[in-house]
Amino acid sequence: MGTTAEQVSLHADKVRAAFLARKPGSGAFLNAVSVPGARVIDRALDQEDGTTVTSGTYTYVQRFALTVSSMTG
């Protein structure tokens, strides 16, 4: 949430970059995501609805998808 469309867009860029960033050379994700009982094997931006404003409050909607595998499988 923010007070301007530009502000929420900049925050959305930071979230997207942090969630999808990879370590140079290894291809591994830079920031770990822990899922109890599973191993995260991939992640992606699933949906991006962008900026909306309601009663003067700006929001930016992004949805991410995680692909996981069982720890035993």
C-alpha positions in Angstrom: 0.0 0.0 0.0 1.1 3.5 -0.6 0.1 7.1 -1.3 1.0 7.2 -5.0 0.9 4.9 -7.9 4.6 5.4 -8.4 5.4 4.5 -4.8 3.5 1.1 -4.9 5.0 0.3 -8.3 8.5 0.8 -7.0 7.7 -1.4 -4.0 6.2 -4.1 -6.3 9.5 -4.0 -8.3 11.5 -4.6 -5.1 9.3 -7.5 -4.0 9.4 -9.1 -7.5 13.2 -8.7 -7.6 13.7 -10.2 -4.1 11.4 -13.1 -4.7 12.8 -14.1 -8.1 16.5 -13.1 -7.7 19.1 -15.8 -8.5 22.7 -16.2 -7.3 25.1 -15.4 -10.2 26.7 -18.5 -11.6 24.8 -21.1 -9.6 21.2 -20.4 -10.7 20.0 -21.0 -7.1 17.5 -18.5 -5.7 19.1 -15.7 -3.7 16.4 -15.7 -1.0 15.2 -18.9 0.5 11.6 -19.8 0.9 10.9 -22.4 3.5 7.9 -24.8 3.2 7.7 -27.3 6.0 7.8 -30.9 4.8 8.6 -29.9 1.2 11.4 -28.6 -1.0 10.8 -25.5 -3.2 12.1 -26.4 -6.7 10.8 -23.4 -8.6 9.0 -20.1 -8.3 7.5 -17.7 -10.7 5.3 -14.6 -11.0 1.9 -16.1 -11.6 -0.3 -13.0 -11.9 0.2 -9.3 -11.8 -2.9 -7.1 -11.7 -1.0 -3.9 -11.2 -2.0 -0.7 -9.4 -5.5 0.0 -8.1 -6.7 2.9 -5.9 -9.6 2.8 -3.4 -10.4 5.8 -1.1 -7.0 7.4 -1.9 -5.0 4.3 -1.0 -3.0 2.7 -3.7 -2.3 -1.0 -3.9 -0.4 -3.3 -6.3 -1.4 -6.9 -6.7 1.1 -9.6 -7.5 0.7 -13.3 -7.1 3.6 -15.8 -7.0 3.5 -19.5 -7.5 5.8 -22.0 -5.8 6.5 -25.5 -7.2 7.4 -27.9 -4.4 8.3 -31.5 -4.1 7.8 -33.9 -1.2 10.9 -34.3 1.1 10.4 -38.0 0.9 9.9 -38.2 -2.8 
